[in-house]
Amino acid sequence: MTKIFIVEDDEIIVKAIKIALEKEFQVRSVSNFRAVKQEIMEFEADLVLMDIGLPFYSGFYWTNELRKLSQIPIIFISSASDDMNQVTAMNQGADDFVTKPFSLEILSAKIKALLHRSYSFSGRKMQV
């Protein structure tokens, strides 16, 4: 089953995303905001949902760290929706950006599309 990892410190948002996605994906969220990269790699996530404003280090930092060793698809989910934050997210290696508040249906569609594009040419079959 395809694995989605959520890096978000708002538990209400985490719970809503989990409820929306758990029918189709294996979903886990970060438990230690000092070890985000380690948790993602141990879970062997297929896609990451990343907030910008996090405890200890920003989502930009963690995306930069992930990009040093992986091309895992990353979708930013943030209320920091100004152009500069979106440009920075993309420049750090994000694949997409969703502004809070957001539709769970649109988020799910973006996840499926990104997974399809990311893995359809690698020979790896995704259950999307």
DSSP file (Angstrom, degrees, kcal/mol; ACC not computed):
  #  RESIDUE AA STRUCTURE BP1 BP2  ACC     N-H-->O    O-->H-N    N-H-->O    O-->H-N    TCO  KAPPA ALPHA  PHI   PSI    X-CA   Y-CA   Z-CA
    1    1 A M              0   0    0      0, 0.0    24,-0.1     0, 0.0     2,-0.1   0.000 360.0 360.0 360.0 140.2    0.0    0.0    0.0
    2    2 A T        -     0   0    0     22,-0.4    24,-3.0   125,-0.3     2,-0.5  -0.374 360.0-137.1 -64.6 137.5    1.2    3.5   -0.8
    3    3 A K  E     -a   26   0A   0     41,-0.2    43,-2.8    22,-0.2    44,-1.3  -0.872  17.2-170.4-109.0 126.3    2.6    5.4    2.2
    4    4 A I  E     -ab  27  47A   0     22,-2.9    24,-2.2    -2,-0.5     2,-0.5  -0.950   6.8-159.4-113.0 130.3    1.9    9.0    2.9
    5    5 A F  E     -ab  28  48A   0     42,-2.5    44,-2.8    -2,-0.4     2,-0.5  -0.948   5.9-152.2-114.3 128.1    3.8   10.8    5.7
    6    6 A I  E     -ab  29  49A   0     22,-2.8    24,-2.2    -2,-0.5     2,-0.7  -0.868  10.2-171.4-104.1 123.7    2.3   14.0    7.2
    7    7 A V  E     + b   0  50A   0     42,-3.5    44,-2.4    -2,-0.5     2,-0.3  -0.846  41.4 125.1-112.6  91.7    4.7   16.7    8.7
    8    8 A E        -     0   0    0     -2,-0.7    22,-0.1    42,-0.2    46,-0.1  -0.990  49.0-156.0-151.7 135.0    2.2   19.0   10.4
    9    9 A D  S    S+     0   0    0     44,-0.4     2,-0.9    -2,-0.3     3,-0.1   0.511  72.1  92.2 -96.6  -4.6    2.0   20.2   14.0
   10   10 A D     >  -     0   0    0      1,-0.2     4,-2.3     2,-0.0     3,-0.4  -0.804  61.2-161.6 -90.5 107.4   -1.8   21.0   14.0
   11   11 A E  H  > S+     0   0    0     -2,-0.9     4,-2.6     1,-0.2     5,-0.2   0.792  87.4  58.0 -62.4 -30.1   -3.4   17.8   15.3
   12   12 A I  H  > S+     0   0    0      2,-0.2     4,-2.1     1,-0.2    -1,-0.2   0.922 109.8  43.8 -65.7 -43.2   -6.8   18.8   14.0
   13   13 A I  H  > S+     0   0    0     -3,-0.4     4,-2.6     2,-0.2     5,-0.2   0.917 113.1  51.9 -67.0 -43.5   -5.4   19.1   10.4
   14   14 A V  H  X S+     0   0    0     -4,-2.3     4,-2.7     1,-0.2    -2,-0.2   0.931 110.8  47.9 -57.7 -46.9   -3.4   15.8   10.8
   15   15 A K  H  X S+     0   0    0     -4,-2.6     4,-2.5     1,-0.2    -1,-0.2   0.911 111.7  49.4 -62.8 -43.1   -6.6   14.0   12.0
   16   16 A A  H  X S+     0   0    0     -4,-2.1     4,-2.1     2,-0.2    -1,-0.2   0.913 112.9  46.9 -63.4 -43.1   -8.7   15.3    9.1
   17   17 A I  H  X S+     0   0    0     -4,-2.6     4,-2.2     2,-0.2     5,-0.2   0.926 111.9  50.9 -64.9 -43.9   -6.0   14.3    6.5
   18   18 A K  H  X S+     0   0    0     -4,-2.7     4,-2.6    -5,-0.2    -2,-0.2   0.935 110.4  48.7 -59.5 -46.6   -5.7   10.9    8.0
   19   19 A I  H  < S+     0   0    0     -4,-2.5     4,-0.3     1,-0.2    -1,-0.2   0.905 114.1  47.0 -60.0 -41.5   -9.4   10.3    8.0
   20   20 A A  H  < S+     0   0    0     -4,-2.1    -1,-0.2    -5,-0.2    -2,-0.2   0.829 122.4  32.8 -70.5 -31.8   -9.6   11.4    4.4
   21   21 A L  H >X S+     0   0    0     -4,-2.2     4,-2.3    -5,-0.1     3,-1.7   0.682  93.0  84.2-101.9 -19.8   -6.7    9.3    3.1
   22   22 A E  T 3< S+     0   0    0     -4,-2.6    -1,-0.1     1,-0.3    -3,-0.1   0.674  81.7  66.1 -65.9 -15.8   -6.6    6.2    5.2
   23   23 A K  T 34 S+     0   0    0     -4,-0.3    -1,-0.3    -3,-0.2    -2,-0.1   0.829 120.4  19.5 -69.4 -30.0   -9.1    4.4    3.0
   24   24 A E  T <4 S+     0   0    0     -3,-1.7   -22,-0.4    -4,-0.1     2,-0.3   0.617 125.9  38.7-114.2 -18.3   -6.6    4.4    0.1
   25   25 A F  S  < S-     0   0    0     -4,-2.3     2,-0.6   -24,-0.1   -22,-0.2  -0.899  75.2-112.4-134.7 157.7   -3.2    4.9    1.7
   26   26 A Q  E     -a    3   0A   0    -24,-3.0   -22,-2.9    -2,-0.3     2,-0.4  -0.855  46.3-165.3 -86.0 123.7   -1.1    3.9    4.7
   27   27 A V  E     +a    4   0A   0     -2,-0.6     2,-0.3   -24,-0.2   -22,-0.2  -0.932  17.8 168.7-122.7 133.9   -0.8    7.2    6.6
   28   28 A R  E     -a    5   0A   0    -24,-2.2   -22,-2.8    -2,-0.4     2,-0.3  -0.980  16.7-150.1-137.4 151.4    1.6    8.2    9.4
   29   29 A S  E     -a    6   0A   0     -2,-0.3   -22,-0.2   -24,-0.2   -24,-0.0  -0.856  33.6 -87.3-120.7 159.7    2.4   11.6   10.9
   30   30 A V        +     0   0    0    -24,-2.2     3,-0.1    -2,-0.3   -22,-0.1  -0.309  34.0 179.5 -64.2 140.9    5.5   12.9   12.6
   31   31 A S  S    S+     0   0    0      1,-0.3     2,-0.5     4,-0.1    -1,-0.1   0.636  74.5  43.4-112.5 -25.0    6.0   12.2   16.3
   32   32 A N    >   -     0   0    0      3,-0.1     3,-2.0     1,-0.1    -1,-0.3  -0.929  62.7-165.0-125.9 106.2    9.4   13.8   16.9
   33   33 A F  T 3  S+     0   0    0     -2,-0.5    24,-0.4     1,-0.3     3,-0.3   0.495  90.0  60.4 -72.5  -1.6    9.8   17.2   15.2
   34   34 A R  T 3  S+     0   0    0      1,-0.2    -1,-0.3    22,-0.1     3,-0.1   0.529 110.3  40.5 -93.8  -9.5   13.6   17.0   15.7
   35   35 A A    <>  +     0   0    0     -3,-2.0     4,-2.4     1,-0.1     5,-0.2  -0.186  69.2 135.2-132.1  40.5   13.8   13.8   13.7
   36   36 A V  H  > S+     0   0    0     -3,-0.3     4,-2.4     1,-0.2     5,-0.2   0.935  75.4  47.4 -58.8 -51.5   11.5   14.4   10.7
   37   37 A K  H  > S+     0   0    0      1,-0.2     4,-2.4     2,-0.2    -1,-0.2   0.913 112.2  50.6 -59.2 -43.8   13.9   13.1    8.0
   38   38 A Q  H  > S+     0   0    0      1,-0.2     4,-2.6     2,-0.2    -1,-0.2   0.916 110.7  48.7 -61.3 -44.8   14.7   10.0   10.0
   39   39 A E  H  X S+     0   0    0     -4,-2.4     4,-2.0     2,-0.2    -1,-0.2   0.898 111.6  49.7 -63.7 -40.6   11.0    9.2   10.6
   40   40 A I  H  X>S+     0   0    0     -4,-2.4     5,-1.7    -5,-0.2     4,-0.9   0.929 113.8  45.2 -63.6 -44.7   10.2    9.7    6.9
   41   41 A M  H  <5S+     0   0    0     -4,-2.4     3,-0.3     1,-0.2    -2,-0.2   0.893 112.4  50.6 -68.8 -39.6   13.0    7.4    5.8
   42   42 A E  H  <5S+     0   0    0     -4,-2.6    -1,-0.2     1,-0.2    -2,-0.2   0.866 111.4  48.5 -65.4 -35.7   12.2    4.7    8.4
   43   43 A F  H  <5S-     0   0    0     -4,-2.0    -1,-0.2    -5,-0.2    -2,-0.2   0.689 104.0-136.1 -74.2 -19.2    8.5    4.7    7.3
   44   44 A E  T  <5 -     0   0    0     -4,-0.9   -41,-0.2    -3,-0.3    -3,-0.2   0.940  31.0-160.8  58.1  50.4    9.7    4.4    3.7
   45   45 A A      < -     0   0    0     -5,-1.7   -41,-0.2     1,-0.1    -1,-0.1  -0.236  24.1-157.0 -63.2 147.3    7.2    7.0    2.6
   46   46 A D  S    S+     0   0    0    -43,-2.8     2,-0.3     1,-0.3   -42,-0.2   0.624  81.2  10.9 -95.1 -20.0    6.1    7.4   -1.0
   47   47 A L  E     -b    4   0A   0    -44,-1.3   -42,-2.5    25,-0.1     2,-0.4  -0.976  67.9-145.2-158.3 146.2    5.0   11.0   -0.6
   48   48 A V  E     -bc   5  74A   0     25,-2.6    27,-2.9    -2,-0.3     2,-0.6  -0.954   3.3-155.0-119.8 134.9    5.3   13.7    2.1
   49   49 A L  E     -bc   6  75A   0    -44,-2.8   -42,-3.5    -2,-0.4     2,-0.5  -0.956  27.8-168.5-102.6 119.3    2.8   16.4    3.1
   50   50 A M  E     -bc   7  76A   0     25,-2.7    27,-2.6    -2,-0.6     2,-0.2  -0.936  16.5-155.6-123.2 126.3    4.9   19.2    4.6
   51   51 A D        -     0   0    0    -44,-2.4    27,-0.2    -2,-0.5     3,-0.1  -0.576  14.7-141.0 -85.9 159.5    3.9   22.3    6.5
   52   52 A I  S    S+     0   0    0     25,-0.3     7,-2.7    -2,-0.2     2,-0.9   0.931  87.1  60.5 -83.3 -54.8    6.2   25.3    6.6
   53   53 A G  S    S+     0   0    0      5,-0.2   -44,-0.4     6,-0.1    -1,-0.2  -0.650  71.7 149.7 -84.1 104.9    5.9   26.5   10.2
   54   54 A L        -     0   0    0     -2,-0.9     2,-0.1    -3,-0.1   -46,-0.0  -0.872  51.7 -86.9-129.6 160.3    7.0   23.6   12.4
   55   55 A P  S    S-     0   0    0      0, 0.0     2,-2.2     0, 0.0    -1,-0.0  -0.443 103.9  -6.1 -64.5 142.8    8.6   23.3   15.9
   56   56 A F  S    S+     0   0    0     -2,-0.1     2,-0.3   -22,-0.0   -22,-0.1  -0.399 134.5  27.3  75.4 -64.9   12.5   23.5   15.9
   57   57 A Y  S    S-     0   0    0     -2,-2.2    -3,-0.0   -24,-0.4     2,-0.0  -0.963  82.8-115.4-131.5 147.0   13.1   23.5   12.1
   58   58 A S     >  -     0   0    0     -2,-0.3     4,-2.0    -5,-0.1    -5,-0.2  -0.241  28.4-109.7 -75.8 165.6   10.9   24.8    9.2
   59   59 A G  H  > S+     0   0    0     -7,-2.7     4,-2.4     1,-0.2     5,-0.2   0.805 120.3  60.6 -61.8 -30.6    9.4   22.7    6.4
   60   60 A F  H  > S+     0   0    0     -8,-0.3     4,-2.4     2,-0.2    -1,-0.2   0.932 104.5  48.8 -61.6 -45.1   11.9   24.4    4.1
   61   61 A Y  H  > S+     0   0    0      1,-0.2     4,-2.3     2,-0.2    -2,-0.2   0.943 112.9  46.4 -59.1 -49.4   14.8   23.0    6.2
   62   62 A W  H  X S+     0   0    0     -4,-2.0     4,-2.6     1,-0.2    -1,-0.2   0.863 111.1  52.0 -66.4 -35.4   13.4   19.4    6.2
   63   63 A T  H  X S+     0   0    0     -4,-2.4     4,-2.5     2,-0.2    -1,-0.2   0.929 109.9  49.4 -64.5 -43.8   12.7   19.6    2.4
   64   64 A N  H  X S+     0   0    0     -4,-2.4     4,-0.7     1,-0.2    -2,-0.2   0.906 111.8  49.2 -60.1 -42.2   16.3   20.6    1.8
   65   65 A E  H >< S+     0   0    0     -4,-2.3     3,-0.7     1,-0.2     4,-0.4   0.906 111.6  48.5 -64.0 -42.8   17.5   17.8    4.0
   66   66 A L  H >X S+     0   0    0     -4,-2.6     3,-1.7     1,-0.2     4,-1.7   0.893 105.1  58.7 -64.1 -39.7   15.3   15.2    2.2
   67   67 A R  H 3< S+     0   0    0     -4,-2.5    -1,-0.2     1,-0.3    -2,-0.2   0.688  91.8  70.1 -66.6 -17.5   16.5   16.4   -1.2
   68   68 A K  T << S+     0   0    0     -4,-0.7    -1,-0.3    -3,-0.7    -2,-0.2   0.745 121.6  11.7 -69.0 -22.0   20.1   15.6   -0.3
   69   69 A L  T <4 S+     0   0    0     -3,-1.7     2,-0.3    -4,-0.4    -2,-0.2   0.408 125.4  39.7-136.3   1.3   19.2   11.9   -0.4
   70   70 A S     <  -     0   0    0     -4,-1.7    -1,-0.2    -5,-0.1     0, 0.0  -0.999  46.2-152.2-155.0 151.5   15.8   11.4   -2.0
   71   71 A Q        +     0   0    0     -2,-0.3     3,-0.1    -3,-0.1    -4,-0.1  -0.014  45.6 155.2-108.0  26.0   13.5   12.6   -4.8
   72   72 A I        -     0   0    0     -6,-0.2   -25,-0.1     1,-0.1     2,-0.1  -0.259  54.0-101.2 -52.5 135.0   10.4   11.7   -2.8
   73   73 A P        -     0   0    0      0, 0.0   -25,-2.6     0, 0.0     2,-0.4  -0.391  42.3-166.0 -62.3 135.6    7.4   13.7   -3.9
   74   74 A I  E     -c   48   0A   0     19,-0.3    21,-3.3   -27,-0.2    22,-1.1  -0.991  11.7-170.2-130.1 125.9    6.6   16.6   -1.5
   75   75 A I  E     -cd  49  96A   0    -27,-2.9   -25,-2.7    -2,-0.4     2,-0.3  -0.973  18.5-141.5-112.6 121.9    3.5   18.7   -1.3
   76   76 A F  E     -cd  50  97A   0     20,-2.5    22,-3.2    -2,-0.5     2,-0.5  -0.637  13.6-169.1 -79.7 139.0    3.6   21.7    1.0
   77   77 A I  E     + d   0  98A   0    -27,-2.6     2,-0.3    -2,-0.3   -25,-0.3  -0.970  27.6 145.6-126.7 113.2    0.4   22.5    2.9
   78   78 A S  E     - d   0  99A   0     20,-2.1    22,-2.0    -2,-0.5   -27,-0.0  -0.998  56.7-143.7-152.7 150.5    0.6   25.9    4.5
   79   79 A S  S    S+     0   0    0     -2,-0.3     2,-2.0    20,-0.2    -1,-0.1   0.577  88.7  91.5 -84.8 -12.4   -1.3   28.9    5.6
   80   80 A A        +     0   0    0      1,-0.2    -1,-0.1     5,-0.1    -2,-0.0  -0.573  53.9 157.1 -79.2  78.9    1.8   31.0    4.6
   81   81 A S        +     0   0    0     -2,-2.0    -1,-0.2    19,-0.1    18,-0.1   0.335  17.3 124.7 -96.9   6.1    0.3   31.4    1.1
   82   82 A D  S  > S-     0   0    0      1,-0.1     4,-1.9    -3,-0.1     3,-0.4  -0.230  74.9-106.6 -65.6 160.4    2.2   34.5   -0.1
   83   83 A D  H  > S+     0   0    0      1,-0.2     4,-2.8     2,-0.2     5,-0.2   0.863 116.2  57.4 -56.3 -40.7    4.1   34.2   -3.3
   84   84 A M  H  > S+     0   0    0      1,-0.2     4,-2.7     2,-0.2    -1,-0.2   0.899 107.1  47.4 -62.3 -41.7    7.5   34.2   -1.6
   85   85 A N  H  > S+     0   0    0     -3,-0.4     4,-2.5     2,-0.2    -1,-0.2   0.896 113.4  48.5 -66.2 -39.1    6.7   31.2    0.5
   86   86 A Q  H  X S+     0   0    0     -4,-1.9     4,-2.2     2,-0.2    -2,-0.2   0.920 113.3  46.9 -66.5 -42.5    5.4   29.3   -2.5
   87   87 A V  H  X S+     0   0    0     -4,-2.8     4,-2.7     2,-0.2    -2,-0.2   0.923 112.9  49.6 -64.0 -44.4    8.4   30.2   -4.6
   88   88 A T  H  X S+     0   0    0     -4,-2.7     4,-1.9    -5,-0.2    -2,-0.2   0.916 109.4  51.9 -61.1 -43.6   10.8   29.2   -1.7
   89   89 A A  H  X>S+     0   0    0     -4,-2.5     5,-2.6     1,-0.2     4,-0.6   0.930 112.7  44.6 -58.9 -46.1    9.0   25.9   -1.3
   90   90 A M  H ><5S+     0   0    0     -4,-2.2     3,-0.9     1,-0.2    -1,-0.2   0.898 112.4  51.8 -66.7 -39.9    9.3   25.1   -5.0
   91   91 A N  H 3<5S+     0   0    0     -4,-2.7    -1,-0.2     1,-0.2    -2,-0.2   0.793 106.0  55.3 -67.0 -27.3   13.0   26.2   -5.0
   92   92 A Q  H 3<5S-     0   0    0     -4,-1.9    -1,-0.2    -5,-0.2    -2,-0.2   0.610 133.5 -87.2 -80.1 -12.4   13.7   24.0   -2.1
   93   93 A G  T <<5S+     0   0    0     -3,-0.9   -19,-0.3    -4,-0.6    -3,-0.2   0.519  73.6 151.0 120.8   7.7   12.3   21.0   -4.0
   94   94 A A      < -     0   0    0     -5,-2.6    -1,-0.2    -6,-0.2   -19,-0.2  -0.363  34.1-154.6 -67.6 152.1    8.6   20.9   -3.4
   95   95 A D  S    S-     0   0    0    -21,-3.3     2,-0.3     1,-0.3   -20,-0.2   0.651  72.9  -0.7 -99.5 -21.3    6.5   19.4   -6.1
   96   96 A D  E     -d   75   0A   0    -22,-1.1   -20,-2.5    -7,-0.1     2,-0.4  -0.969  59.8-140.4-160.7 167.6    3.2   21.2   -5.3
   97   97 A F  E     -d   76   0A   0     -2,-0.3     2,-0.4   -22,-0.2   -20,-0.2  -0.987  10.5-169.5-142.3 126.3    1.8   23.7   -2.8
   98   98 A V  E     -d   77   0A   0    -22,-3.2   -20,-2.1    -2,-0.4     2,-0.4  -0.972  18.5-137.6-119.1 130.8   -1.7   23.7   -1.2
   99   99 A T  E     -d   78   0A   0     -2,-0.4   -20,-0.2   -22,-0.2   -22,-0.0  -0.725  32.5 -91.1 -92.5 132.8   -2.9   26.7    0.7
  100  100 A K  S    S+     0   0    0    -22,-2.0     2,-0.1    -2,-0.4   -19,-0.1  -0.611 108.4  48.2 -77.2 142.8   -4.8   26.3    4.0
  101  101 A P  S    S+     0   0    0      0, 0.0     2,-0.3     0, 0.0    -2,-0.1   0.667  88.4 165.5 -71.9 155.7   -7.7   26.1    4.3
  102  102 A F        -     0   0    0     -2,-0.1     2,-0.5    -4,-0.1    -2,-0.1  -0.906  41.3-104.1-138.1 162.3   -8.0   23.4    1.6
  103  103 A S     >  -     0   0    0     -2,-0.3     4,-2.4     1,-0.1     5,-0.2  -0.754  20.0-147.1 -86.2 128.7  -10.4   20.8    0.2
  104  104 A L  H  > S+     0   0    0     -2,-0.5     4,-2.4     1,-0.2     5,-0.1   0.826 100.8  56.3 -64.7 -30.7   -9.5   17.3    1.2
  105  105 A E  H  > S+     0   0    0      2,-0.2     4,-2.1     1,-0.2    -1,-0.2   0.910 108.8  45.3 -67.0 -42.0  -10.9   16.1   -2.2
  106  106 A I  H  > S+     0   0    0      2,-0.2     4,-2.5     1,-0.2    -2,-0.2   0.910 112.2  51.9 -68.0 -41.3   -8.5   18.4   -4.0
  107  107 A L  H  X S+     0   0    0     -4,-2.4     4,-2.4     1,-0.2    -2,-0.2   0.930 110.1  49.1 -59.0 -45.5   -5.6   17.3   -1.8
  108  108 A S  H  X S+     0   0    0     -4,-2.4     4,-2.4     1,-0.2    -1,-0.2   0.902 111.1  49.6 -61.2 -42.1   -6.4   13.7   -2.5
  109  109 A A  H  X S+     0   0    0     -4,-2.1     4,-2.3     2,-0.2    -1,-0.2   0.898 111.1  49.2 -64.6 -40.7   -6.5   14.3   -6.3
  110  110 A K  H  X S+     0   0    0     -4,-2.5     4,-2.5     2,-0.2     5,-0.2   0.897 110.5  51.3 -65.6 -39.8   -3.2   16.2   -6.2
  111  111 A I  H  X S+     0   0    0     -4,-2.4     4,-2.7    -5,-0.2     5,-0.2   0.947 111.8  46.6 -61.1 -48.9   -1.6   13.3   -4.2
  112  112 A K  H  X S+     0   0    0     -4,-2.4     4,-2.3     1,-0.2    -2,-0.2   0.907 113.6  48.3 -61.8 -42.9   -2.9   10.7   -6.7
  113  113 A A  H  X S+     0   0    0     -4,-2.3     4,-2.5     2,-0.2    -1,-0.2   0.922 113.6  46.6 -64.5 -44.3   -1.7   12.8   -9.7
  114  114 A L  H  X S+     0   0    0     -4,-2.5     4,-2.6     2,-0.2    -2,-0.2   0.903 112.3  50.0 -66.8 -41.0    1.7   13.4   -8.2
  115  115 A L  H  X S+     0   0    0     -4,-2.7     4,-2.1    -5,-0.2     5,-0.3   0.918 111.3  49.9 -61.5 -42.6    2.2    9.7   -7.3
  116  116 A H  H  X S+     0   0    0     -4,-2.3     4,-2.0    -5,-0.2    -2,-0.2   0.942 114.8  42.8 -61.9 -47.9    1.2    8.7  -10.8
  117  117 A R  H  < S+     0   0    0     -4,-2.5     4,-0.4     1,-0.2    -1,-0.2   0.883 116.3  49.0 -65.3 -38.2    3.6   11.1  -12.4
  118  118 A S  H  < S+     0   0    0     -4,-2.6    -1,-0.2    -5,-0.2    -2,-0.2   0.828 125.2  22.9 -73.4 -33.0    6.4   10.3  -10.0
  119  119 A Y  H ><>S+     0   0    0     -4,-2.1     3,-0.8    -5,-0.2     5,-0.6   0.559  96.8  85.2-115.6  -9.9    6.3    6.5  -10.1
  120  120 A S  T 3<5S+     0   0    0     -4,-2.0     3,-0.2    -5,-0.3    -3,-0.1   0.789  98.9  41.1 -68.5 -25.1    4.7    5.5  -13.5
  121  121 A F  T 3 5S+     0   0    0     -4,-0.4    -1,-0.2    -5,-0.2    -2,-0.1   0.486 101.1  70.7 -99.1  -3.5    7.9    5.7  -15.4
  122  122 A S  T < 5S-     0   0    0     -3,-0.8    -1,-0.2     2,-0.2    -2,-0.2   0.565 106.2-116.5 -88.8  -8.1   10.1    4.1  -12.7
  123  123 A G  T   5S+     0   0    0     -4,-0.5     2,-0.5     1,-0.3    -3,-0.1   0.378  77.2 127.3  86.6  -5.5    8.6    0.7  -13.2
  124  124 A R      < -     0   0    0     -5,-0.6     2,-0.5     1,-0.0    -1,-0.3  -0.750  57.6-135.8 -87.7 126.7    7.3    0.8   -9.7
  125  125 A K        -     0   0    0     -2,-0.5     2,-0.4    -3,-0.1    -5,-0.1  -0.714  19.1-162.9 -86.5 125.6    3.6    0.0   -9.5
  126  126 A M        -     0   0    0     -2,-0.5     2,-1.4   -10,-0.1    -7,-0.0  -0.854  21.2-131.8-106.2 142.8    1.7    2.4   -7.2
  127  127 A Q              0   0    0     -2,-0.4  -125,-0.3     1,-0.2    -2,-0.0  -0.710 360.0 360.0 -90.4  85.0   -1.8    1.6   -5.9
  128  128 A V              0   0    0     -2,-1.4    -1,-0.2  -127,-0.1   -12,-0.1   0.375 360.0 360.0-111.7 360.0   -3.3    4.9   -6.7
